[in-house]
Amino acid sequence: MKASAYFTIDDLGGKHGINELKRGLDTLRGVLSVSVSEKTNSVAVDYDTTGESCEAIQKKITDLGYGVADVRLDRHVM
């Protein structure tokens, strides 16, 4: 099943942080796409739930040194 997770990040740290998050999250198996918005300090991740979990994605974000202020999850029925 496909799902989308939306994370509000405490501080992205500019373009370096955006690139670091994209590269780091793209290494997770099951991640289909990553979109980062500096304007809203948010990260949107589309992923396959058979290969990844929202918790693992959030852990990767915190492992990269970013604080997660809020998480919203949408599951898609296909």
Backbone atoms as SQL, in Angstrom:
CREATE TABLE atoms (id INTEGER PRIMARY KEY, chain TEXT, resi INTEGER, resn TEXT, atom TEXT, x REAL, y REAL, z REAL);
INSERT INTO atoms VALUES
  (1, 'A', 1, 'MET', 'N', 0.834, -1.165, 0.000),
  (2, 'A', 1, 'MET', 'CA', 0.000, 0.000, 0.000),
  (3, 'A', 1, 'MET', 'C', 0.894, 1.249, 0.000),
  (4, 'A', 2, 'LYS', 'N', 0.450, 2.264, -0.673),
  (5, 'A', 2, 'LYS', 'CA', 1.190, 3.523, -0.708),
  (6, 'A', 2, 'LYS', 'C', 0.669, 4.440, 0.392),
  (7, 'A', 3, 'ALA', 'N', 1.584, 5.180, 1.000),
  (8, 'A', 3, 'ALA', 'CA', 1.220, 6.148, 2.030),
  (9, 'A', 3, 'ALA', 'C', 2.063, 7.397, 1.847),
  (10, 'A', 4, 'SER', 'N', 1.574, 8.479, 2.425),
  (11, 'A', 4, 'SER', 'CA', 2.315, 9.734, 2.434),
  (12, 'A', 4, 'SER', 'C', 2.431, 10.199, 3.878),
  (13, 'A', 5, 'ALA', 'N', 3.629, 10.621, 4.245),
  (14, 'A', 5, 'ALA', 'CA', 3.867, 11.158, 5.584),
  (15, 'A', 5, 'ALA', 'C', 4.354, 12.588, 5.440),
  (16, 'A', 6, 'TYR', 'N', 3.817, 13.451, 6.274),
  (17, 'A', 6, 'TYR', 'CA', 4.159, 14.871, 6.244),
  (18, 'A', 6, 'TYR', 'C', 4.755, 15.250, 7.597),
  (19, 'A', 7, 'PHE', 'N', 5.989, 15.721, 7.578),
  (20, 'A', 7, 'PHE', 'CA', 6.716, 16.060, 8.801),
  (21, 'A', 7, 'PHE', 'C', 6.964, 17.556, 8.849),
  (22, 'A', 8, 'THR', 'N', 6.669, 18.179, 9.982),
  (23, 'A', 8, 'THR', 'CA', 7.048, 19.565, 10.217),
  (24, 'A', 8, 'THR', 'C', 8.368, 19.531, 10.971),
  (25, 'A', 9, 'ILE', 'N', 9.374, 20.192, 10.400),
  (26, 'A', 9, 'ILE', 'CA', 10.725, 20.173, 10.947),
  (27, 'A', 9, 'ILE', 'C', 10.971, 21.458, 11.727),
  (28, 'A', 10, 'ASP', 'N', 11.654, 21.342, 12.865),
  (29, 'A', 10, 'ASP', 'CA', 11.937, 22.519, 13.690),
  (30, 'A', 10, 'ASP', 'C', 12.761, 23.562, 12.932),
  (31, 'A', 11, 'ASP', 'N', 13.833, 23.141, 12.288),
  (32, 'A', 11, 'ASP', 'CA', 14.698, 24.064, 11.542),
  (33, 'A', 11, 'ASP', 'C', 15.407, 23.297, 10.444),
  (34, 'A', 12, 'LEU', 'N', 15.112, 23.646, 9.202),
  (35, 'A', 12, 'LEU', 'CA', 15.726, 22.943, 8.072),
  (36, 'A', 12, 'LEU', 'C', 17.183, 23.315, 7.848),
  (37, 'A', 13, 'GLY', 'N', 17.571, 24.501, 8.230),
  (38, 'A', 13, 'GLY', 'CA', 18.968, 24.909, 8.047),
  (39, 'A', 13, 'GLY', 'C', 19.311, 25.307, 6.626),
  (40, 'A', 14, 'GLY', 'N', 18.347, 25.813, 5.884),
  (41, 'A', 14, 'GLY', 'CA', 18.613, 26.318, 4.537),
  (42, 'A', 14, 'GLY', 'C', 18.781, 25.226, 3.496),
  (43, 'A', 15, 'LYS', 'N', 19.404, 25.580, 2.376),
  (44, 'A', 15, 'LYS', 'CA', 19.550, 24.664, 1.242),
  (45, 'A', 15, 'LYS', 'C', 20.370, 23.422, 1.593),
  (46, 'A', 16, 'HIS', 'N', 21.368, 23.582, 2.455),
  (47, 'A', 16, 'HIS', 'CA', 22.164, 22.426, 2.866),
  (48, 'A', 16, 'HIS', 'C', 21.273, 21.389, 3.550),
  (49, 'A', 17, 'GLY', 'N', 20.411, 21.849, 4.448),
  (50, 'A', 17, 'GLY', 'CA', 19.516, 20.941, 5.163),
  (51, 'A', 17, 'GLY', 'C', 18.527, 20.266, 4.234),
  (52, 'A', 18, 'ILE', 'N', 18.016, 21.025, 3.272),
  (53, 'A', 18, 'ILE', 'CA', 17.071, 20.464, 2.307),
  (54, 'A', 18, 'ILE', 'C', 17.738, 19.335, 1.521),
  (55, 'A', 19, 'ASN', 'N', 18.933, 19.601, 1.009),
  (56, 'A', 19, 'ASN', 'CA', 19.645, 18.583, 0.230),
  (57, 'A', 19, 'ASN', 'C', 20.009, 17.371, 1.084),
  (58, 'A', 20, 'GLU', 'N', 20.424, 17.613, 2.326),
  (59, 'A', 20, 'GLU', 'CA', 20.791, 16.517, 3.220),
  (60, 'A', 20, 'GLU', 'C', 19.595, 15.617, 3.515),
  (61, 'A', 21, 'LEU', 'N', 18.438, 16.236, 3.775),
  (62, 'A', 21, 'LEU', 'CA', 17.234, 15.451, 4.042),
  (63, 'A', 21, 'LEU', 'C', 16.819, 14.639, 2.821),
  (64, 'A', 22, 'LYS', 'N', 16.827, 15.262, 1.648),
  (65, 'A', 22, 'LYS', 'CA', 16.449, 14.537, 0.430),
  (66, 'A', 22, 'LYS', 'C', 17.368, 13.344, 0.198),
  (67, 'A', 23, 'ARG', 'N', 18.676, 13.564, 0.269),
  (68, 'A', 23, 'ARG', 'CA', 19.634, 12.480, 0.053),
  (69, 'A', 23, 'ARG', 'C', 19.471, 11.373, 1.097),
  (70, 'A', 24, 'GLY', 'N', 19.331, 11.763, 2.349),
  (71, 'A', 24, 'GLY', 'CA', 19.208, 10.776, 3.423),
  (72, 'A', 24, 'GLY', 'C', 17.947, 9.939, 3.320),
  (73, 'A', 25, 'LEU', 'N', 16.831, 10.583, 3.023),
  (74, 'A', 25, 'LEU', 'CA', 15.571, 9.853, 2.943),
  (75, 'A', 25, 'LEU', 'C', 15.485, 8.994, 1.687),
  (76, 'A', 26, 'ASP', 'N', 16.133, 9.439, 0.614),
  (77, 'A', 26, 'ASP', 'CA', 16.137, 8.649, -0.621),
  (78, 'A', 26, 'ASP', 'C', 16.871, 7.319, -0.449),
  (79, 'A', 27, 'THR', 'N', 17.707, 7.187, 0.585),
  (80, 'A', 27, 'THR', 'CA', 18.436, 5.932, 0.795),
  (81, 'A', 27, 'THR', 'C', 17.563, 4.852, 1.425),
  (82, 'A', 28, 'LEU', 'N', 16.419, 5.230, 1.979),
  (83, 'A', 28, 'LEU', 'CA', 15.539, 4.249, 2.615),
  (84, 'A', 28, 'LEU', 'C', 14.789, 3.452, 1.550),
  (85, 'A', 29, 'ARG', 'N', 14.789, 2.134, 1.713),
  (86, 'A', 29, 'ARG', 'CA', 14.054, 1.315, 0.744),
  (87, 'A', 29, 'ARG', 'C', 12.560, 1.556, 0.935),
  (88, 'A', 30, 'GLY', 'N', 11.848, 1.610, -0.126),
  (89, 'A', 30, 'GLY', 'CA', 10.409, 1.846, -0.052),
  (90, 'A', 30, 'GLY', 'C', 10.026, 3.299, -0.226),
  (91, 'A', 31, 'VAL', 'N', 10.973, 4.223, -0.097),
  (92, 'A', 31, 'VAL', 'CA', 10.668, 5.644, -0.295),
  (93, 'A', 31, 'VAL', 'C', 10.542, 5.904, -1.790),
  (94, 'A', 32, 'LEU', 'N', 9.402, 6.448, -2.192),
  (95, 'A', 32, 'LEU', 'CA', 9.126, 6.699, -3.602),
  (96, 'A', 32, 'LEU', 'C', 9.478, 8.122, -4.015),
  (97, 'A', 33, 'SER', 'N', 9.204, 9.090, -3.148),
  (98, 'A', 33, 'SER', 'CA', 9.548, 10.482, -3.450),
  (99, 'A', 33, 'SER', 'C', 9.664, 11.287, -2.161),
  (100, 'A', 34, 'VAL', 'N', 10.485, 12.332, -2.245),
  (101, 'A', 34, 'VAL', 'CA', 10.713, 13.224, -1.106),
  (102, 'A', 34, 'VAL', 'C', 10.587, 14.656, -1.609),
  (103, 'A', 35, 'SER', 'N', 9.793, 15.446, -0.908),
  (104, 'A', 35, 'SER', 'CA', 9.645, 16.857, -1.247),
  (105, 'A', 35, 'SER', 'C', 9.866, 17.672, 0.023),
  (106, 'A', 36, 'VAL', 'N', 10.746, 18.663, -0.063),
  (107, 'A', 36, 'VAL', 'CA', 11.067, 19.482, 1.099),
  (108, 'A', 36, 'VAL', 'C', 10.731, 20.937, 0.797),
  (109, 'A', 37, 'SER', 'N', 10.018, 21.588, 1.712),
  (110, 'A', 37, 'SER', 'CA', 9.659, 22.996, 1.547),
  (111, 'A', 37, 'SER', 'C', 10.326, 23.830, 2.632),
  (112, 'A', 38, 'GLU', 'N', 11.226, 24.712, 2.202),
  (113, 'A', 38, 'GLU', 'CA', 11.883, 25.606, 3.153),
  (114, 'A', 38, 'GLU', 'C', 10.894, 26.635, 3.694),
  (115, 'A', 39, 'LYS', 'N', 9.947, 27.037, 2.861),
  (116, 'A', 39, 'LYS', 'CA', 8.958, 28.052, 3.246),
  (117, 'A', 39, 'LYS', 'C', 8.107, 27.603, 4.439),
  (118, 'A', 40, 'THR', 'N', 7.721, 26.308, 4.434),
  (119, 'A', 40, 'THR', 'CA', 6.850, 25.799, 5.500),
  (120, 'A', 40, 'THR', 'C', 7.582, 24.875, 6.480),
  (121, 'A', 41, 'ASN', 'N', 8.912, 24.731, 6.311),
  (122, 'A', 41, 'ASN', 'CA', 9.701, 23.812, 7.156),
  (123, 'A', 41, 'ASN', 'C', 9.065, 22.428, 7.205),
  (124, 'A', 42, 'SER', 'N', 8.712, 21.914, 6.025),
  (125, 'A', 42, 'SER', 'CA', 8.042, 20.626, 5.997),
  (126, 'A', 42, 'SER', 'C', 8.691, 19.675, 4.991),
  (127, 'A', 43, 'VAL', 'N', 8.500, 18.387, 5.262),
  (128, 'A', 43, 'VAL', 'CA', 8.989, 17.328, 4.398),
  (129, 'A', 43, 'VAL', 'C', 7.818, 16.398, 4.112),
  (130, 'A', 44, 'ALA', 'N', 7.577, 16.129, 2.831),
  (131, 'A', 44, 'ALA', 'CA', 6.538, 15.182, 2.425),
  (132, 'A', 44, 'ALA', 'C', 7.242, 13.976, 1.819),
  (133, 'A', 45, 'VAL', 'N', 6.854, 12.790, 2.283),
  (134, 'A', 45, 'VAL', 'CA', 7.479, 11.556, 1.799),
  (135, 'A', 45, 'VAL', 'C', 6.381, 10.598, 1.354),
  (136, 'A', 46, 'ASP', 'N', 6.433, 10.178, 0.083),
  (137, 'A', 46, 'ASP', 'CA', 5.570, 9.117, -0.421),
  (138, 'A', 46, 'ASP', 'C', 6.364, 7.830, -0.329),
  (139, 'A', 47, 'TYR', 'N', 5.739, 6.774, 0.189),
  (140, 'A', 47, 'TYR', 'CA', 6.463, 5.519, 0.369),
  (141, 'A', 47, 'TYR', 'C', 5.538, 4.322, 0.274),
  (142, 'A', 48, 'ASP', 'N', 6.147, 3.180, 0.021),
  (143, 'A', 48, 'ASP', 'CA', 5.449, 1.906, -0.035),
  (144, 'A', 48, 'ASP', 'C', 5.507, 1.298, 1.364),
  (145, 'A', 49, 'THR', 'N', 4.356, 1.039, 1.953),
  (146, 'A', 49, 'THR', 'CA', 4.317, 0.558, 3.338),
  (147, 'A', 49, 'THR', 'C', 4.849, -0.865, 3.486),
  (148, 'A', 50, 'THR', 'N', 5.005, -1.585, 2.390),
  (149, 'A', 50, 'THR', 'CA', 5.595, -2.929, 2.492),
  (150, 'A', 50, 'THR', 'C', 7.102, -2.849, 2.623),
  (151, 'A', 51, 'GLY', 'N', 7.693, -1.693, 2.279),
  (152, 'A', 51, 'GLY', 'CA', 9.136, -1.559, 2.347),
  (153, 'A', 51, 'GLY', 'C', 9.616, -0.591, 3.403),
  (154, 'A', 52, 'GLU', 'N', 8.714, 0.209, 3.968),
  (155, 'A', 52, 'GLU', 'CA', 9.134, 1.233, 4.932),
  (156, 'A', 52, 'GLU', 'C', 7.975, 1.580, 5.853),
  (157, 'A', 53, 'SER', 'N', 8.286, 2.237, 6.965),
  (158, 'A', 53, 'SER', 'CA', 7.247, 2.686, 7.897),
  (159, 'A', 53, 'SER', 'C', 7.446, 4.165, 8.205),
  (160, 'A', 54, 'CYS', 'N', 6.387, 4.802, 8.643),
  (161, 'A', 54, 'CYS', 'CA', 6.460, 6.216, 9.024),
  (162, 'A', 54, 'CYS', 'C', 7.455, 6.402, 10.166),
  (163, 'A', 55, 'GLU', 'N', 7.465, 5.469, 11.091),
  (164, 'A', 55, 'GLU', 'CA', 8.368, 5.554, 12.240),
  (165, 'A', 55, 'GLU', 'C', 9.836, 5.499, 11.800),
  (166, 'A', 56, 'ALA', 'N', 10.136, 4.640, 10.829),
  (167, 'A', 56, 'ALA', 'CA', 11.512, 4.530, 10.338),
  (168, 'A', 56, 'ALA', 'C', 11.940, 5.803, 9.612),
  (169, 'A', 57, 'ILE', 'N', 11.008, 6.399, 8.886),
  (170, 'A', 57, 'ILE', 'CA', 11.310, 7.653, 8.191),
  (171, 'A', 57, 'ILE', 'C', 11.565, 8.758, 9.209),
  (172, 'A', 58, 'GLN', 'N', 10.715, 8.834, 10.233),
  (173, 'A', 58, 'GLN', 'CA', 10.913, 9.845, 11.279),
  (174, 'A', 58, 'GLN', 'C', 12.241, 9.624, 11.998),
  (175, 'A', 59, 'LYS', 'N', 12.600, 8.377, 12.260),
  (176, 'A', 59, 'LYS', 'CA', 13.871, 8.081, 12.916),
  (177, 'A', 59, 'LYS', 'C', 15.036, 8.544, 12.048),
  (178, 'A', 60, 'LYS', 'N', 14.948, 8.336, 10.734),
  (179, 'A', 60, 'LYS', 'CA', 16.009, 8.771, 9.829),
  (180, 'A', 60, 'LYS', 'C', 16.160, 10.291, 9.884),
  (181, 'A', 61, 'ILE', 'N', 15.040, 11.012, 9.932),
  (182, 'A', 61, 'ILE', 'CA', 15.087, 12.472, 10.015),
  (183, 'A', 61, 'ILE', 'C', 15.797, 12.906, 11.292),
  (184, 'A', 62, 'THR', 'N', 15.448, 12.296, 12.413),
  (185, 'A', 62, 'THR', 'CA', 16.087, 12.669, 13.680),
  (186, 'A', 62, 'THR', 'C', 17.542, 12.219, 13.713),
  (187, 'A', 63, 'ASP', 'N', 17.847, 11.067, 13.103),
  (188, 'A', 63, 'ASP', 'CA', 19.241, 10.607, 13.021),
  (189, 'A', 63, 'ASP', 'C', 20.101, 11.578, 12.215),
  (190, 'A', 64, 'LEU', 'N', 19.495, 12.255, 11.252),
  (191, 'A', 64, 'LEU', 'CA', 20.210, 13.257, 10.455),
  (192, 'A', 64, 'LEU', 'C', 20.390, 14.573, 11.224),
  (193, 'A', 65, 'GLY', 'N', 19.785, 14.661, 12.417),
  (194, 'A', 65, 'GLY', 'CA', 19.981, 15.828, 13.266),
  (195, 'A', 65, 'GLY', 'C', 18.870, 16.864, 13.231),
  (196, 'A', 66, 'TYR', 'N', 17.710, 16.482, 12.717),
  (197, 'A', 66, 'TYR', 'CA', 16.591, 17.426, 12.619),
  (198, 'A', 66, 'TYR', 'C', 15.492, 17.034, 13.591),
  (199, 'A', 67, 'GLY', 'N', 14.896, 18.037, 14.230),
  (200, 'A', 67, 'GLY', 'CA', 13.800, 17.796, 15.149),
  (201, 'A', 67, 'GLY', 'C', 12.477, 17.775, 14.407),
  (202, 'A', 68, 'VAL', 'N', 11.618, 16.824, 14.749),
  (203, 'A', 68, 'VAL', 'CA', 10.301, 16.711, 14.135),
  (204, 'A', 68, 'VAL', 'C', 9.275, 17.290, 15.100),
  (205, 'A', 69, 'ALA', 'N', 8.608, 18.369, 14.676),
  (206, 'A', 69, 'ALA', 'CA', 7.620, 19.031, 15.527),
  (207, 'A', 69, 'ALA', 'C', 6.239, 18.406, 15.384),
  (208, 'A', 70, 'ASP', 'N', 5.928, 17.854, 14.191),
  (209, 'A', 70, 'ASP', 'CA', 4.593, 17.310, 13.942),
  (210, 'A', 70, 'ASP', 'C', 4.655, 16.293, 12.806),
  (211, 'A', 71, 'VAL', 'N', 3.771, 15.292, 12.855),
  (212, 'A', 71, 'VAL', 'CA', 3.699, 14.284, 11.812),
  (213, 'A', 71, 'VAL', 'C', 2.236, 14.069, 11.441),
  (214, 'A', 72, 'ARG', 'N', 1.978, 13.991, 10.139),
  (215, 'A', 72, 'ARG', 'CA', 0.644, 13.659, 9.644),
  (216, 'A', 72, 'ARG', 'C', 0.799, 12.551, 8.624),
  (217, 'A', 73, 'LEU', 'N', -0.080, 11.568, 8.664),
  (218, 'A', 73, 'LEU', 'CA', 0.030, 10.397, 7.812),
  (219, 'A', 73, 'LEU', 'C', -1.253, 10.208, 7.002),
  (220, 'A', 74, 'ASP', 'N', -1.096, 9.950, 5.702),
  (221, 'A', 74, 'ASP', 'CA', -2.216, 9.639, 4.818),
  (222, 'A', 74, 'ASP', 'C', -1.930, 8.304, 4.155),
  (223, 'A', 75, 'ARG', 'N', -2.884, 7.382, 4.253),
  (224, 'A', 75, 'ARG', 'CA', -2.747, 6.089, 3.562),
  (225, 'A', 75, 'ARG', 'C', -3.631, 6.130, 2.315),
  (226, 'A', 76, 'HIS', 'N', -3.120, 5.573, 1.235),
  (227, 'A', 76, 'HIS', 'CA', -3.838, 5.568, -0.035),
  (228, 'A', 76, 'HIS', 'C', -4.247, 4.151, -0.377),
  (229, 'A', 77, 'VAL', 'N', -5.507, 3.973, -0.708),
  (230, 'A', 77, 'VAL', 'CA', -5.995, 2.653, -1.130),
  (231, 'A', 77, 'VAL', 'C', -5.894, 2.610, -2.652),
  (232, 'A', 78, 'MET', 'N', -5.172, 1.582, -3.130),
  (233, 'A', 78, 'MET', 'CA', -4.994, 1.462, -4.584),
  (234, 'A', 78, 'MET', 'C', -5.647, 0.188, -5.075);
